[in-house]
Amino acid sequence: MTASSTTAGRRGRPGHSLDSLLDVAVAVFNERGYDATSMDELATRLGVTKSAIYHHVASKVELLRLALDRALDALFAVTEEPGATTGPAIDRLEHVVRGSVRVLTEQLSFVTLLLRVRGNSPVEEAALERRREFDRIVTDLVRAAEEEGDVRPDVDPAVTSRLLFGTVNSLTEWYRPDGGLSADELADALVATTFEGLRARS
């Protein structure tokens, strides 16, 4: 059994699940910065003692790891869906983009935290390496679509990938779940504006 599954399997005190603890921790990390957040502050925000937090996790570092893994696991799950693994590469690329927008809207605070990671610890370095692996998957899809004649060949696939997901990631700066724009509408708008420039001209 892995450390994460052991942690996730621990029983929490009534009213204080690991999920609710993570939600609050990520909100505070995003507000104050991970390094500037103390376990005392997290306990105060939750209205519990520090020992109640330690009932769920061993440290603040473990909270960060679990939070980053939630965002990354959701993104990698998109790349394993049938729409991302079968069919023309351009369609698989669009599926991954749409799925990434869906993950961002559903896990907004967790993705925001992920995008702020700078590699200041082994946990952050591991998260950055997984982000690079995700980028490689997208770059390979762009390259395959180019080889199939559906993506313009005059831009390097790695650059196209960065530009595409730079646009996706920028949504964390302004998207709000209560803003009246659904995940599907957001994905439709993004695909309409970015894929037009990506596609090869006949």
Secondary structure as UniProt FT lines:
FT   HELIX           3..9
FT   TURN            14..15
FT   HELIX           18..32
FT   TURN            34..36
FT   HELIX           39..46
FT   HELIX           50..54
FT   TURN            55..56
FT   HELIX           60..79
FT   HELIX           82..85
FT   HELIX           89..106
FT   HELIX           108..115
FT   HELIX           122..147
FT   TURN            148..149
FT   TURN            153..154
FT   HELIX           157..170
FT   HELIX           171..173
FT   TURN            177..178
FT   HELIX           183..198
//
